[in-house]
């Protein structure tokens, strides 16, 4: 996947649109493992403070 995270973002959008990893994998013609890996990769590169999972406040 590209370093920019755009491919991973496309996967996350498909997961949201299809409301699940399996349906997104079918739509994207990927394995569910590849979908999960793409979501995890984007989660790792996400800008700190903007991730929905981040409970920290922005310091800027």
N, C-alpha and C positions, 0 to 999 in steps of 0.2 A: 504494500500500500504506500501511497505517497506520503512524504514527510509532513505535508501541509495539513493533513487530516480531512481533506475534502471527500475522499472516497469513504472514509469512516463515517463522516457526517451523512452521506447519502444512505449508508446502511442504517444509521440511527433513525433517519427520517422514514425509511421503509418500515422499520420496527414500529414506530409510532403510528404510521398510516395503517398498517396491517394489524396493529395491536398484538403483536407477538413475534417471537424469534422464528418460529417454524414457518409462518405465513410469509414473513419477510424473506426468509431463505429461499422459499419456493419462487417468489416474485423475482428475486435477484439471481436465481439459479446458482445459489451458493449452498454449502453445507451449513447446518445450524452452528457447528463449531466455528466456522469462518465468520459467521454473523456475530457470534459471541465474542470472538477475538477482536473483531473490528470495533465493537462497542467498548470493550475493555481498553483497547489502544487509544481510542478517542478520550475515554475517561482519564487516562494517564497524561495526555498532552493538553487537556482542557486548561484554560487560563485559570489559575487559582483565584477563588473568590467569585467565579461565575458558574461554577458547577452546582447543579441543584442538590448534590450530596454534601456540599461544603457548608458547614454551619458557622464558619468563621466570617467575621465582618470584613469588608474591604478596608484597607488602610489608606487608600489614595484619596 
